[in-house]
Amino acid sequence: MDQPIERSLGISFSSNNILYTELVRDHSIIELDHVDSSEAYFDFEEDLSKLKSNQKALTNLSGEVQKYLNRRNLNFRYISLTISTSQAFLMMLPMDLSEGRQSFNSKVYWELSNYFPDTYNDYIINTYRMNSFMPASATKQFLIIAVLKNTMEFVKRIFKLCNVELSIVDIDHFAAEQNLRQNYPDQLDDKNVILMGLKKGRADYGFISDKKYSYYTYSKYASEPEYNLSLVKKLSALLESKFRQNGVDSIFVYGDDIKADTLEAVKKITRTKVNVVNPFENINSSREFLKDEDLRKTAYRYAPSCGVALRSLTGKH
């Protein structure tokens, strides 16, 4: 008996845009079916947790999503979402695994309480063990990802108004990482790679060593004029400290708006190959996408939405 075609919709809330990527899987073949975006007149980099009961925001955003769903008029097996790293508290934390799970959990909450003494219990927390490129020991590096419960409640309410139950809610940088692994596997084998996400007022940096996620950090910027200078300073510091021992073979970049002068500044300071991510590089593309030159020029914007759609189809949650 033939398997039915599976359709996955990835949605990304980023800056003031809603980005949509539709993938279909027929047996083992994954194909890009549709790409779209809409302006939300809303800043997704602002603190969403304060908007949980804001009926105007909920109505406007659910209305934007519903318009897309009505226009497409399709049945999706999976609908998944990414939110910005600005909506999460992210921290690298060394942990001694020999102390047991209870001690592990206590230390995570204790660390969080140092930053948020009055509200640390208001967070949903996930921890991910990093395959650290530091010298091996009993102490391992973990990435702590904490999102306010009210933020999650806000985005779930948006989709509840559309009668949609989300399959996955992910952080955009890690959905983009999933996309990178799908599209550029040969360039990750035995290589040290930085994945950079450039967005309004912020840059995210992930270090992947021989396909193992090894380090994460970010930096913020107060104004557009200082963006390139601050970015170069941060990269230079990382290359001289965290990444000095192993070196960097290449850098992959995605984001909201990647400017040519930013890429040139990164190339100059790193002296390495800088690639703008094409999230559809190794995915069969529809004729619609291949004919759309403007869309191909800004395809990097869809790395998170494509990544989360891929994650739903492949089960790599």
C-alpha positions as CSV (number, residue, x, y, z in Angstrom):
1,M,0.0,0.0,0.0
2,D,1.4,3.4,-1.0
3,Q,2.2,5.9,1.7
4,P,0.2,9.2,1.5
5,I,2.1,12.3,0.7
6,E,3.1,14.2,3.9
7,R,2.9,18.0,3.9
8,S,4.8,20.0,6.5
9,L,4.5,23.8,7.0
10,G,7.2,25.6,8.8
11,I,6.5,29.2,10.1
12,S,9.0,31.6,11.4
13,F,8.2,34.7,13.5
14,S,11.2,37.0,12.8
15,S,11.6,40.8,13.2
16,N,8.4,42.1,11.7
17,N,7.8,39.2,9.2
18,I,6.0,35.9,9.2
19,L,7.9,33.5,6.9
20,Y,6.3,30.3,5.5
21,T,8.0,27.2,4.0
22,E,6.0,24.2,2.7
23,L,7.7,20.9,2.2
24,V,6.2,17.7,0.9
25,R,7.5,14.1,1.3
26,D,6.6,11.4,-1.1
27,H,8.1,8.2,0.2
28,S,11.7,9.3,0.9
29,I,11.8,12.3,-1.4
30,I,11.4,15.7,0.2
31,E,10.5,18.6,-2.1
32,L,10.0,22.3,-1.6
33,D,6.4,23.1,-2.6
34,H,5.8,26.7,-1.6
35,V,7.5,29.7,0.0
36,D,5.8,32.9,1.1
37,S,6.1,35.8,3.6
38,S,3.9,38.5,5.0
39,E,4.6,41.7,7.0
40,A,3.1,41.5,10.4
41,Y,3.4,45.2,11.5
42,F,4.7,43.7,14.7
43,D,8.1,43.3,16.2
44,F,8.8,39.7,17.1
45,E,12.0,40.7,18.8
46,E,10.1,42.4,21.6
47,D,9.2,40.5,24.8
48,L,6.3,38.3,23.7
49,S,5.6,37.2,27.3
50,K,3.9,40.5,28.1
51,L,1.4,40.0,25.3
52,K,-0.2,36.7,26.6
53,S,-3.6,38.4,27.1
54,N,-3.3,41.2,24.5
55,Q,-6.4,40.5,22.4
56,K,-5.4,43.0,19.7
57,A,-2.0,41.3,19.1
58,L,-3.6,37.9,19.3
59,T,-6.3,38.8,16.8
60,N,-4.0,40.6,14.4
61,L,-1.4,37.8,14.3
62,S,-3.8,34.9,14.2
63,G,-5.6,36.8,11.4
64,E,-2.3,37.0,9.3
65,V,-1.7,33.2,9.8
66,Q,-5.4,32.4,9.0
67,K,-5.2,34.4,5.7
68,Y,-2.3,32.3,4.6
69,L,-4.0,29.0,5.6
70,N,-7.2,30.1,3.8
71,R,-5.3,31.1,0.7
72,R,-3.4,27.8,0.5
73,N,-6.5,25.7,1.5
74,L,-4.4,22.5,2.1
75,N,-4.2,19.8,4.7
76,F,-0.9,19.9,6.6
77,R,0.2,16.9,8.6
78,Y,2.6,19.1,10.5
79,I,2.6,22.8,11.3
80,S,5.6,24.0,13.2
81,L,6.9,27.4,14.4
82,T,10.2,29.1,15.2
83,I,10.6,32.0,17.5
84,S,13.6,34.3,17.8
85,T,16.5,33.6,20.1
86,S,15.6,37.0,21.7
87,Q,12.6,35.2,23.3
88,A,14.9,32.7,25.1
89,F,17.6,32.9,27.8
90,L,20.5,30.8,26.5
91,M,23.6,29.9,28.5
92,M,26.5,27.4,28.2
93,L,26.9,25.6,31.6
94,P,29.6,23.1,32.6
95,M,28.0,20.2,34.5
96,D,29.5,17.2,36.3
97,L,27.5,14.2,35.2
98,S,28.8,12.0,38.0
99,E,26.7,13.9,40.5
100,G,23.4,12.5,39.3
101,R,20.2,13.9,37.7
102,Q,18.8,15.6,40.8
103,S,22.0,17.5,41.4
104,F,22.0,18.4,37.7
105,N,18.5,19.8,37.8
106,S,19.2,21.7,41.0
107,K,22.2,23.4,39.5
108,V,20.3,24.4,36.4
109,Y,17.6,26.1,38.5
110,W,20.2,27.6,40.8
111,E,22.0,29.2,37.8
112,L,18.7,30.5,36.4
113,S,17.8,32.0,39.8
114,N,21.0,34.0,39.8
115,Y,19.7,35.8,36.7
116,F,16.0,35.9,37.5
117,P,15.7,35.6,41.3
118,D,12.0,36.4,41.3
119,T,10.8,34.6,38.2
120,Y,13.0,31.6,37.6
121,N,10.1,29.2,38.2
122,D,8.2,30.9,35.3
123,Y,10.5,29.4,32.7
124,I,10.2,26.2,30.6
125,I,13.7,24.8,30.5
126,N,15.4,22.5,28.1
127,T,19.0,21.3,28.4
128,Y,21.2,19.9,25.5
129,R,24.5,18.2,26.0
130,M,27.2,19.6,23.8
131,N,29.8,17.5,22.1
132,S,32.5,19.9,23.4
133,F,35.7,20.5,21.5
134,M,37.3,21.3,24.9
135,P,39.6,18.7,26.5
136,A,37.5,15.7,27.7
137,S,36.7,15.3,31.4
138,A,33.8,14.2,33.6
139,T,32.5,17.8,33.3
140,K,30.5,18.3,30.1
141,Q,29.2,21.5,28.5
142,F,25.4,21.9,28.3
143,L,23.3,24.5,26.5
144,I,20.5,25.7,28.7
145,I,17.5,27.1,26.8
146,A,14.8,28.8,29.0
147,V,11.7,30.3,27.6
148,L,9.0,32.1,29.7
149,K,5.8,30.1,30.0
150,N,3.8,33.2,29.1
151,T,5.7,33.5,25.8
152,M,4.8,29.9,24.9
153,E,1.2,30.5,26.0
154,F,1.0,33.6,23.7
155,V,2.2,31.8,20.6
156,K,0.0,28.8,21.3
157,R,-3.0,31.1,21.7
158,I,-2.3,32.7,18.3
159,F,-2.6,29.3,16.6
160,K,-5.5,28.1,18.8
161,L,-7.5,30.9,17.2
162,C,-6.7,29.3,13.9
163,N,-7.7,25.9,15.2
164,V,-4.1,24.7,14.7
165,E,-2.1,22.6,17.2
166,L,1.6,23.1,16.6
167,S,3.8,20.1,16.1
168,I,7.0,21.8,17.2
169,V,7.9,25.2,18.6
170,D,11.6,25.7,18.1
171,I,14.2,28.5,18.5
172,D,15.1,29.9,15.0
173,H,18.9,29.4,15.3
174,F,18.6,25.7,16.1
175,A,16.1,25.2,13.3
176,A,18.5,26.8,10.9
177,E,21.2,24.4,12.2
178,Q,18.9,21.5,11.2
179,N,18.6,23.0,7.8
180,L,22.4,23.4,7.5
181,R,22.9,19.7,8.3
182,Q,20.4,18.7,5.7
183,N,21.8,20.8,2.9
184,Y,25.5,20.9,3.5
185,P,26.5,17.5,5.0
186,D,29.7,17.3,2.9
187,Q,30.9,20.7,4.2
188,L,30.4,19.6,7.8
189,D,32.4,16.3,7.7
190,D,35.7,16.7,9.5
191,K,35.3,20.5,9.4
192,N,34.9,23.3,12.0
193,V,32.1,25.6,11.0
194,I,30.4,28.7,12.5
195,L,26.7,29.2,11.9
196,M,25.8,32.9,12.2
197,G,22.3,34.3,12.5
198,L,22.1,38.0,11.7
199,K,19.0,39.8,12.8
200,K,17.8,43.2,14.1
201,G,20.1,44.2,17.0
202,R,21.5,40.7,17.5
203,A,23.8,38.0,16.1
204,D,23.9,34.4,17.1
205,Y,27.0,32.1,16.8
206,G,27.1,28.3,16.8
207,F,30.3,26.3,16.5
208,I,29.9,22.9,14.8
209,S,33.0,20.6,14.9
210,D,32.8,17.5,12.7
211,K,29.0,17.7,12.8
212,K,28.9,18.0,16.6
213,Y,27.4,21.1,18.1
214,S,30.1,22.3,20.4
215,Y,29.5,26.0,21.4
216,Y,26.9,28.7,21.3
217,T,27.0,32.4,22.2
218,Y,25.4,35.7,21.0
219,S,25.9,39.4,20.9
220,K,23.6,42.4,20.9
221,Y,23.9,45.8,19.2
222,A,22.3,49.1,20.1
223,S,22.3,50.7,16.6
224,E,22.6,49.9,13.0
225,P,25.8,52.0,12.4
226,E,27.8,50.0,15.0
227,Y,26.6,46.6,13.7
228,N,29.5,45.6,11.5
229,L,32.1,46.9,13.9
230,S,30.6,45.1,16.9
231,L,30.2,41.9,14.9
232,V,33.8,42.0,13.8
233,K,35.0,42.6,17.4
234,K,33.0,39.7,18.7
235,L,34.1,37.3,15.9
236,S,37.7,38.4,16.4
237,A,37.5,37.6,20.2
238,L,36.0,34.2,19.5
239,L,38.6,33.3,17.0
240,E,41.3,34.3,19.5
241,S,39.8,32.4,22.4
242,K,37.1,29.7,22.0
243,F,38.0,28.7,18.4
244,R,41.7,29.2,18.4
245,Q,42.7,25.7,19.1
246,N,40.7,24.0,16.4
247,G,40.4,26.9,13.9
248,V,37.5,27.6,11.6
249,D,37.2,26.2,8.1
250,S,34.1,28.1,6.9
251,I,31.2,30.3,8.1
252,F,27.6,29.9,7.1
253,V,25.2,32.9,7.5
254,Y,21.5,33.3,7.5
255,G,19.2,36.0,8.9
256,D,16.7,38.7,8.3
257,D,18.7,41.0,6.0
258,I,22.3,40.1,5.0
259,K,24.1,43.1,3.6
260,A,27.1,42.9,1.3
261,D,29.3,45.1,3.5
262,T,28.6,42.8,6.5
263,L,29.8,39.8,4.5
264,E,32.9,41.6,3.4
265,A,33.7,42.7,7.0
266,V,33.3,39.0,8.2
267,K,35.5,37.7,5.3
268,K,38.2,40.3,6.1
269,I,38.5,39.5,9.8
270,T,38.2,35.7,9.5
271,R,40.1,35.1,6.3
272,T,38.0,32.1,5.6
273,K,35.1,31.2,3.3
274,V,31.8,32.8,4.1
275,N,28.7,31.2,2.7
276,V,25.2,32.6,2.6
277,V,22.9,29.7,3.5
278,N,20.6,28.5,0.7
279,P,18.0,26.5,2.8
280,F,16.8,24.7,-0.3
281,E,20.3,23.7,-1.6
282,N,19.7,19.9,-1.5
283,I,15.9,19.9,-1.6
284,N,14.1,19.3,-4.8
285,S,12.6,22.7,-5.7
286,S,9.3,23.6,-7.3
287,R,9.3,25.4,-10.7
288,E,7.8,28.3,-8.9
289,F,10.9,28.8,-6.7
290,L,13.4,28.2,-9.6
291,K,11.7,30.9,-11.7
292,D,11.6,33.5,-8.8
293,E,14.9,35.4,-8.9
294,D,14.0,37.8,-6.1
295,L,13.1,34.9,-3.9
296,R,16.3,33.1,-4.6
297,K,18.3,36.2,-3.6
298,T,16.7,36.3,-0.1
299,A,16.3,32.5,0.4
300,Y,18.6,32.7,3.5
301,R,15.6,34.3,5.4
302,Y,13.8,30.9,5.2
303,A,16.5,28.8,6.9
304,P,14.6,28.6,10.2
305,S,11.1,28.0,8.7
306,C,12.6,25.4,6.3
307,G,14.6,23.8,9.1
308,V,11.6,23.3,11.4
309,A,9.5,21.9,8.5
310,L,12.3,19.5,7.9
311,R,12.5,18.5,11.6
312,S,8.8,17.7,11.6
313,L,9.2,15.4,8.5
314,T,12.3,13.7,9.6
315,G,11.4,13.3,13.3
316,K,14.7,14.9,14.5
317,H,13.1,16.8,17.3
